[in-house]
């Protein structure tokens, strides 16, 4: 497997909300606070799994989040 890690410098997600992250249309904030549909992470995870890989949250702080993506060689 190849492992790719992706980090951002956003508001963070909070590990307590980890179970919601990859569910379609799941939003952690109201639409008034942040744009989005709640489909980005769930769609990304499905794509990785269809290719025999996986996607997971590694770390999240108020200063950003890090995800791992594992894809077959």
Secondary structure, DSSP 8 states (H G I E B T S, - for coil): -EEEEEE--SS---GGGGGGTTSTT--SS-TTTS---S-HHHHHHHHHHHTT-EEEEEEEETTEEEEEEEE--
